[in-house]
């Protein structure tokens, strides 16, 4: 991924019925990232979770139909899971239904 002129890597992310689009995001280590994330219209709630404390990333944001800017800078290369933590009682969670992806941080 090539940073914009201001040095920020910008990615648009859409959450839908048990998917993220794109579901594989590649960013460079130690370069600021700005995710512009939203969910498709409808009543199903979704969030975006990226937990990678070893890489300086700790994201958990509820998503709405209006885009939300989520900023972070990954400090260590690796592949880190992206997922939705939402779950209705007595049903499989969104992650178990396939709503996950990968954030790949490259040197």
Chimera marker file (.cmm) of the C-alpha trace (Angstrom):
<marker_set name="trace">
<marker id="1" x="0.000" y="0.000" z="0.000" r="1" g="1" b="0" radius="0.5"/>
<marker id="2" x="1.349" y="3.381" z="-0.986" r="1" g="1" b="0" radius="0.5"/>
<marker id="3" x="0.892" y="6.227" z="1.515" r="1" g="1" b="0" radius="0.5"/>
<marker id="4" x="-0.904" y="9.397" z="0.437" r="1" g="1" b="0" radius="0.5"/>
<marker id="5" x="1.069" y="12.609" z="-0.095" r="1" g="1" b="0" radius="0.5"/>
<marker id="6" x="0.804" y="13.406" z="3.636" r="1" g="1" b="0" radius="0.5"/>
<marker id="7" x="2.446" y="10.067" z="4.536" r="1" g="1" b="0" radius="0.5"/>
<marker id="8" x="-0.738" y="8.369" z="5.803" r="1" g="1" b="0" radius="0.5"/>
<marker id="9" x="-1.902" y="4.978" z="4.515" r="1" g="1" b="0" radius="0.5"/>
<marker id="10" x="-5.666" y="5.233" z="3.994" r="1" g="1" b="0" radius="0.5"/>
<marker id="11" x="-7.935" y="2.212" z="3.655" r="1" g="1" b="0" radius="0.5"/>
<marker id="12" x="-11.705" y="2.072" z="3.125" r="1" g="1" b="0" radius="0.5"/>
<marker id="13" x="-13.340" y="-0.853" z="4.914" r="1" g="1" b="0" radius="0.5"/>
<marker id="14" x="-16.962" y="-1.981" z="4.735" r="1" g="1" b="0" radius="0.5"/>
<marker id="15" x="-18.582" y="-4.432" z="7.137" r="1" g="1" b="0" radius="0.5"/>
<marker id="16" x="-21.565" y="-6.388" z="5.847" r="1" g="1" b="0" radius="0.5"/>
<marker id="17" x="-23.435" y="-9.634" z="6.441" r="1" g="1" b="0" radius="0.5"/>
<marker id="18" x="-20.600" y="-11.561" z="8.038" r="1" g="1" b="0" radius="0.5"/>
<marker id="19" x="-17.793" y="-10.159" z="5.892" r="1" g="1" b="0" radius="0.5"/>
<marker id="20" x="-15.283" y="-7.343" z="5.720" r="1" g="1" b="0" radius="0.5"/>
<marker id="21" x="-14.387" y="-5.818" z="2.367" r="1" g="1" b="0" radius="0.5"/>
<marker id="22" x="-11.498" y="-5.934" z="1.871" r="1" g="1" b="0" radius="0.5"/>
<marker id="23" x="-10.735" y="-8.823" z="4.214" r="1" g="1" b="0" radius="0.5"/>
<marker id="24" x="-6.955" y="-8.610" z="3.719" r="1" g="1" b="0" radius="0.5"/>
<marker id="25" x="-5.290" y="-5.247" z="4.344" r="1" g="1" b="0" radius="0.5"/>
<marker id="26" x="-1.557" y="-4.722" z="3.823" r="1" g="1" b="0" radius="0.5"/>
<marker id="27" x="0.157" y="-1.738" z="5.476" r="1" g="1" b="0" radius="0.5"/>
<marker id="28" x="3.754" y="-0.730" z="6.139" r="1" g="1" b="0" radius="0.5"/>
<marker id="29" x="5.282" y="-0.853" z="9.596" r="1" g="1" b="0" radius="0.5"/>
<marker id="30" x="5.830" y="2.502" z="11.375" r="1" g="1" b="0" radius="0.5"/>
<marker id="31" x="3.695" y="4.402" z="8.833" r="1" g="1" b="0" radius="0.5"/>
<marker id="32" x="0.423" y="5.950" z="10.103" r="1" g="1" b="0" radius="0.5"/>
<marker id="33" x="-2.775" y="4.160" z="9.048" r="1" g="1" b="0" radius="0.5"/>
<marker id="34" x="-6.249" y="5.647" z="8.778" r="1" g="1" b="0" radius="0.5"/>
<marker id="35" x="-9.071" y="3.148" z="8.346" r="1" g="1" b="0" radius="0.5"/>
<marker id="36" x="-12.263" y="4.713" z="7.030" r="1" g="1" b="0" radius="0.5"/>
<marker id="37" x="-14.690" y="2.052" z="8.276" r="1" g="1" b="0" radius="0.5"/>
<marker id="38" x="-18.456" y="1.715" z="8.066" r="1" g="1" b="0" radius="0.5"/>
<marker id="39" x="-21.124" y="-0.957" z="7.933" r="1" g="1" b="0" radius="0.5"/>
<marker id="40" x="-23.716" y="-1.577" z="5.253" r="1" g="1" b="0" radius="0.5"/>
<marker id="41" x="-27.215" y="-0.299" z="5.939" r="1" g="1" b="0" radius="0.5"/>
<marker id="42" x="-29.520" y="-2.621" z="7.858" r="1" g="1" b="0" radius="0.5"/>
<marker id="43" x="-30.236" y="-3.458" z="11.459" r="1" g="1" b="0" radius="0.5"/>
<marker id="44" x="-27.378" y="-5.878" z="12.157" r="1" g="1" b="0" radius="0.5"/>
<marker id="45" x="-24.772" y="-4.262" z="14.443" r="1" g="1" b="0" radius="0.5"/>
<marker id="46" x="-21.093" y="-4.742" z="13.630" r="1" g="1" b="0" radius="0.5"/>
<marker id="47" x="-17.834" y="-3.654" z="15.166" r="1" g="1" b="0" radius="0.5"/>
<marker id="48" x="-14.196" y="-3.750" z="14.150" r="1" g="1" b="0" radius="0.5"/>
<marker id="49" x="-11.656" y="-5.350" z="16.458" r="1" g="1" b="0" radius="0.5"/>
<marker id="50" x="-7.893" y="-5.469" z="15.908" r="1" g="1" b="0" radius="0.5"/>
<marker id="51" x="-6.033" y="-6.565" z="19.036" r="1" g="1" b="0" radius="0.5"/>
<marker id="52" x="-2.268" y="-6.660" z="18.521" r="1" g="1" b="0" radius="0.5"/>
<marker id="53" x="-0.706" y="-4.993" z="21.539" r="1" g="1" b="0" radius="0.5"/>
<marker id="54" x="2.725" y="-6.353" z="20.506" r="1" g="1" b="0" radius="0.5"/>
<marker id="55" x="2.394" y="-4.169" z="17.380" r="1" g="1" b="0" radius="0.5"/>
<marker id="56" x="0.919" y="-1.145" z="19.165" r="1" g="1" b="0" radius="0.5"/>
<marker id="57" x="-2.625" y="-1.759" z="17.851" r="1" g="1" b="0" radius="0.5"/>
<marker id="58" x="-5.662" y="-1.864" z="20.112" r="1" g="1" b="0" radius="0.5"/>
<marker id="59" x="-8.843" y="-1.138" z="18.141" r="1" g="1" b="0" radius="0.5"/>
<marker id="60" x="-12.436" y="-1.897" z="19.112" r="1" g="1" b="0" radius="0.5"/>
<marker id="61" x="-14.953" y="0.393" z="17.431" r="1" g="1" b="0" radius="0.5"/>
<marker id="62" x="-18.679" y="0.031" z="16.821" r="1" g="1" b="0" radius="0.5"/>
<marker id="63" x="-19.436" y="0.727" z="13.177" r="1" g="1" b="0" radius="0.5"/>
<marker id="64" x="-22.314" y="2.782" z="11.828" r="1" g="1" b="0" radius="0.5"/>
<marker id="65" x="-23.460" y="3.533" z="8.292" r="1" g="1" b="0" radius="0.5"/>
<marker id="66" x="-21.479" y="6.784" z="8.384" r="1" g="1" b="0" radius="0.5"/>
<marker id="67" x="-17.723" y="6.212" z="7.940" r="1" g="1" b="0" radius="0.5"/>
<marker id="68" x="-15.621" y="6.341" z="11.094" r="1" g="1" b="0" radius="0.5"/>
<marker id="69" x="-11.928" y="7.220" z="11.013" r="1" g="1" b="0" radius="0.5"/>
<marker id="70" x="-9.766" y="4.816" z="13.007" r="1" g="1" b="0" radius="0.5"/>
<marker id="71" x="-6.096" y="5.768" z="13.251" r="1" g="1" b="0" radius="0.5"/>
<marker id="72" x="-3.118" y="3.715" z="14.394" r="1" g="1" b="0" radius="0.5"/>
<marker id="73" x="0.521" y="3.040" z="13.551" r="1" g="1" b="0" radius="0.5"/>
<marker id="74" x="1.667" y="-0.583" z="13.520" r="1" g="1" b="0" radius="0.5"/>
<marker id="75" x="5.080" y="-0.954" z="15.153" r="1" g="1" b="0" radius="0.5"/>
<marker id="76" x="5.850" y="-4.595" z="14.318" r="1" g="1" b="0" radius="0.5"/>
<marker id="77" x="5.521" y="-6.642" z="11.118" r="1" g="1" b="0" radius="0.5"/>
<marker id="78" x="3.178" y="-9.620" z="11.213" r="1" g="1" b="0" radius="0.5"/>
<marker id="79" x="-0.322" y="-10.854" z="10.403" r="1" g="1" b="0" radius="0.5"/>
<marker id="80" x="-3.016" y="-9.832" z="12.846" r="1" g="1" b="0" radius="0.5"/>
<marker id="81" x="-6.699" y="-10.845" z="12.901" r="1" g="1" b="0" radius="0.5"/>
<marker id="82" x="-9.463" y="-8.366" z="12.150" r="1" g="1" b="0" radius="0.5"/>
<marker id="83" x="-12.889" y="-9.453" z="13.331" r="1" g="1" b="0" radius="0.5"/>
<marker id="84" x="-16.372" y="-8.503" z="14.501" r="1" g="1" b="0" radius="0.5"/>
<marker id="85" x="-17.041" y="-9.372" z="18.152" r="1" g="1" b="0" radius="0.5"/>
<marker id="86" x="-20.838" y="-8.989" z="17.956" r="1" g="1" b="0" radius="0.5"/>
<marker id="87" x="-22.967" y="-11.956" z="18.985" r="1" g="1" b="0" radius="0.5"/>
<marker id="88" x="-26.654" y="-12.505" z="19.599" r="1" g="1" b="0" radius="0.5"/>
<marker id="89" x="-27.662" y="-14.660" z="22.573" r="1" g="1" b="0" radius="0.5"/>
<marker id="90" x="-27.860" y="-18.393" z="21.792" r="1" g="1" b="0" radius="0.5"/>
<marker id="91" x="-26.389" y="-17.928" z="18.299" r="1" g="1" b="0" radius="0.5"/>
<marker id="92" x="-22.937" y="-18.188" z="16.762" r="1" g="1" b="0" radius="0.5"/>
<marker id="93" x="-20.963" y="-14.962" z="16.917" r="1" g="1" b="0" radius="0.5"/>
<marker id="94" x="-20.215" y="-12.961" z="13.807" r="1" g="1" b="0" radius="0.5"/>
<marker id="95" x="-16.549" y="-14.046" z="13.884" r="1" g="1" b="0" radius="0.5"/>
<marker id="96" x="-17.619" y="-17.699" z="14.006" r="1" g="1" b="0" radius="0.5"/>
<marker id="97" x="-19.795" y="-17.032" z="10.944" r="1" g="1" b="0" radius="0.5"/>
<marker id="98" x="-16.731" y="-15.900" z="8.993" r="1" g="1" b="0" radius="0.5"/>
<marker id="99" x="-16.631" y="-12.188" z="9.748" r="1" g="1" b="0" radius="0.5"/>
<marker id="100" x="-12.883" y="-11.890" z="10.036" r="1" g="1" b="0" radius="0.5"/>
<marker id="101" x="-9.899" y="-10.834" z="8.019" r="1" g="1" b="0" radius="0.5"/>
<marker id="102" x="-6.181" y="-10.140" z="8.233" r="1" g="1" b="0" radius="0.5"/>
<marker id="103" x="-4.182" y="-6.973" z="8.792" r="1" g="1" b="0" radius="0.5"/>
<marker id="104" x="-0.751" y="-7.695" z="7.348" r="1" g="1" b="0" radius="0.5"/>
<marker id="105" x="2.021" y="-5.361" z="8.444" r="1" g="1" b="0" radius="0.5"/>
<marker id="106" x="5.072" y="-5.497" z="6.189" r="1" g="1" b="0" radius="0.5"/>
<marker id="107" x="8.572" y="-3.979" z="6.589" r="1" g="1" b="0" radius="0.5"/>
<link id1="1" id2="2" r="1" g="1" b="0" radius="0.2"/>
<link id1="2" id2="3" r="1" g="1" b="0" radius="0.2"/>
<link id1="3" id2="4" r="1" g="1" b="0" radius="0.2"/>
<link id1="4" id2="5" r="1" g="1" b="0" radius="0.2"/>
<link id1="5" id2="6" r="1" g="1" b="0" radius="0.2"/>
<link id1="6" id2="7" r="1" g="1" b="0" radius="0.2"/>
<link id1="7" id2="8" r="1" g="1" b="0" radius="0.2"/>
<link id1="8" id2="9" r="1" g="1" b="0" radius="0.2"/>
<link id1="9" id2="10" r="1" g="1" b="0" radius="0.2"/>
<link id1="10" id2="11" r="1" g="1" b="0" radius="0.2"/>
<link id1="11" id2="12" r="1" g="1" b="0" radius="0.2"/>
<link id1="12" id2="13" r="1" g="1" b="0" radius="0.2"/>
<link id1="13" id2="14" r="1" g="1" b="0" radius="0.2"/>
<link id1="14" id2="15" r="1" g="1" b="0" radius="0.2"/>
<link id1="15" id2="16" r="1" g="1" b="0" radius="0.2"/>
<link id1="16" id2="17" r="1" g="1" b="0" radius="0.2"/>
<link id1="17" id2="18" r="1" g="1" b="0" radius="0.2"/>
<link id1="18" id2="19" r="1" g="1" b="0" radius="0.2"/>
<link id1="19" id2="20" r="1" g="1" b="0" radius="0.2"/>
<link id1="20" id2="21" r="1" g="1" b="0" radius="0.2"/>
<link id1="21" id2="22" r="1" g="1" b="0" radius="0.2"/>
<link id1="22" id2="23" r="1" g="1" b="0" radius="0.2"/>
<link id1="23" id2="24" r="1" g="1" b="0" radius="0.2"/>
<link id1="24" id2="25" r="1" g="1" b="0" radius="0.2"/>
<link id1="25" id2="26" r="1" g="1" b="0" radius="0.2"/>
<link id1="26" id2="27" r="1" g="1" b="0" radius="0.2"/>
<link id1="27" id2="28" r="1" g="1" b="0" radius="0.2"/>
<link id1="28" id2="29" r="1" g="1" b="0" radius="0.2"/>
<link id1="29" id2="30" r="1" g="1" b="0" radius="0.2"/>
<link id1="30" id2="31" r="1" g="1" b="0" radius="0.2"/>
<link id1="31" id2="32" r="1" g="1" b="0" radius="0.2"/>
<link id1="32" id2="33" r="1" g="1" b="0" radius="0.2"/>
<link id1="33" id2="34" r="1" g="1" b="0" radius="0.2"/>
<link id1="34" id2="35" r="1" g="1" b="0" radius="0.2"/>
<link id1="35" id2="36" r="1" g="1" b="0" radius="0.2"/>
<link id1="36" id2="37" r="1" g="1" b="0" radius="0.2"/>
<link id1="37" id2="38" r="1" g="1" b="0" radius="0.2"/>
<link id1="38" id2="39" r="1" g="1" b="0" radius="0.2"/>
<link id1="39" id2="40" r="1" g="1" b="0" radius="0.2"/>
<link id1="40" id2="41" r="1" g="1" b="0" radius="0.2"/>
<link id1="41" id2="42" r="1" g="1" b="0" radius="0.2"/>
<link id1="42" id2="43" r="1" g="1" b="0" radius="0.2"/>
<link id1="43" id2="44" r="1" g="1" b="0" radius="0.2"/>
<link id1="44" id2="45" r="1" g="1" b="0" radius="0.2"/>
<link id1="45" id2="46" r="1" g="1" b="0" radius="0.2"/>
<link id1="46" id2="47" r="1" g="1" b="0" radius="0.2"/>
<link id1="47" id2="48" r="1" g="1" b="0" radius="0.2"/>
<link id1="48" id2="49" r="1" g="1" b="0" radius="0.2"/>
<link id1="49" id2="50" r="1" g="1" b="0" radius="0.2"/>
<link id1="50" id2="51" r="1" g="1" b="0" radius="0.2"/>
<link id1="51" id2="52" r="1" g="1" b="0" radius="0.2"/>
<link id1="52" id2="53" r="1" g="1" b="0" radius="0.2"/>
<link id1="53" id2="54" r="1" g="1" b="0" radius="0.2"/>
<link id1="54" id2="55" r="1" g="1" b="0" radius="0.2"/>
<link id1="55" id2="56" r="1" g="1" b="0" radius="0.2"/>
<link id1="56" id2="57" r="1" g="1" b="0" radius="0.2"/>
<link id1="57" id2="58" r="1" g="1" b="0" radius="0.2"/>
<link id1="58" id2="59" r="1" g="1" b="0" radius="0.2"/>
<link id1="59" id2="60" r="1" g="1" b="0" radius="0.2"/>
<link id1="60" id2="61" r="1" g="1" b="0" radius="0.2"/>
<link id1="61" id2="62" r="1" g="1" b="0" radius="0.2"/>
<link id1="62" id2="63" r="1" g="1" b="0" radius="0.2"/>
<link id1="63" id2="64" r="1" g="1" b="0" radius="0.2"/>
<link id1="64" id2="65" r="1" g="1" b="0" radius="0.2"/>
<link id1="65" id2="66" r="1" g="1" b="0" radius="0.2"/>
<link id1="66" id2="67" r="1" g="1" b="0" radius="0.2"/>
<link id1="67" id2="68" r="1" g="1" b="0" radius="0.2"/>
<link id1="68" id2="69" r="1" g="1" b="0" radius="0.2"/>
<link id1="69" id2="70" r="1" g="1" b="0" radius="0.2"/>
<link id1="70" id2="71" r="1" g="1" b="0" radius="0.2"/>
<link id1="71" id2="72" r="1" g="1" b="0" radius="0.2"/>
<link id1="72" id2="73" r="1" g="1" b="0" radius="0.2"/>
<link id1="73" id2="74" r="1" g="1" b="0" radius="0.2"/>
<link id1="74" id2="75" r="1" g="1" b="0" radius="0.2"/>
<link id1="75" id2="76" r="1" g="1" b="0" radius="0.2"/>
<link id1="76" id2="77" r="1" g="1" b="0" radius="0.2"/>
<link id1="77" id2="78" r="1" g="1" b="0" radius="0.2"/>
<link id1="78" id2="79" r="1" g="1" b="0" radius="0.2"/>
<link id1="79" id2="80" r="1" g="1" b="0" radius="0.2"/>
<link id1="80" id2="81" r="1" g="1" b="0" radius="0.2"/>
<link id1="81" id2="82" r="1" g="1" b="0" radius="0.2"/>
<link id1="82" id2="83" r="1" g="1" b="0" radius="0.2"/>
<link id1="83" id2="84" r="1" g="1" b="0" radius="0.2"/>
<link id1="84" id2="85" r="1" g="1" b="0" radius="0.2"/>
<link id1="85" id2="86" r="1" g="1" b="0" radius="0.2"/>
<link id1="86" id2="87" r="1" g="1" b="0" radius="0.2"/>
<link id1="87" id2="88" r="1" g="1" b="0" radius="0.2"/>
<link id1="88" id2="89" r="1" g="1" b="0" radius="0.2"/>
<link id1="89" id2="90" r="1" g="1" b="0" radius="0.2"/>
<link id1="90" id2="91" r="1" g="1" b="0" radius="0.2"/>
<link id1="91" id2="92" r="1" g="1" b="0" radius="0.2"/>
<link id1="92" id2="93" r="1" g="1" b="0" radius="0.2"/>
<link id1="93" id2="94" r="1" g="1" b="0" radius="0.2"/>
<link id1="94" id2="95" r="1" g="1" b="0" radius="0.2"/>
<link id1="95" id2="96" r="1" g="1" b="0" radius="0.2"/>
<link id1="96" id2="97" r="1" g="1" b="0" radius="0.2"/>
<link id1="97" id2="98" r="1" g="1" b="0" radius="0.2"/>
<link id1="98" id2="99" r="1" g="1" b="0" radius="0.2"/>
<link id1="99" id2="100" r="1" g="1" b="0" radius="0.2"/>
<link id1="100" id2="101" r="1" g="1" b="0" radius="0.2"/>
<link id1="101" id2="102" r="1" g="1" b="0" radius="0.2"/>
<link id1="102" id2="103" r="1" g="1" b="0" radius="0.2"/>
<link id1="103" id2="104" r="1" g="1" b="0" radius="0.2"/>
<link id1="104" id2="105" r="1" g="1" b="0" radius="0.2"/>
<link id1="105" id2="106" r="1" g="1" b="0" radius="0.2"/>
<link id1="106" id2="107" r="1" g="1" b="0" radius="0.2"/>
</marker_set>
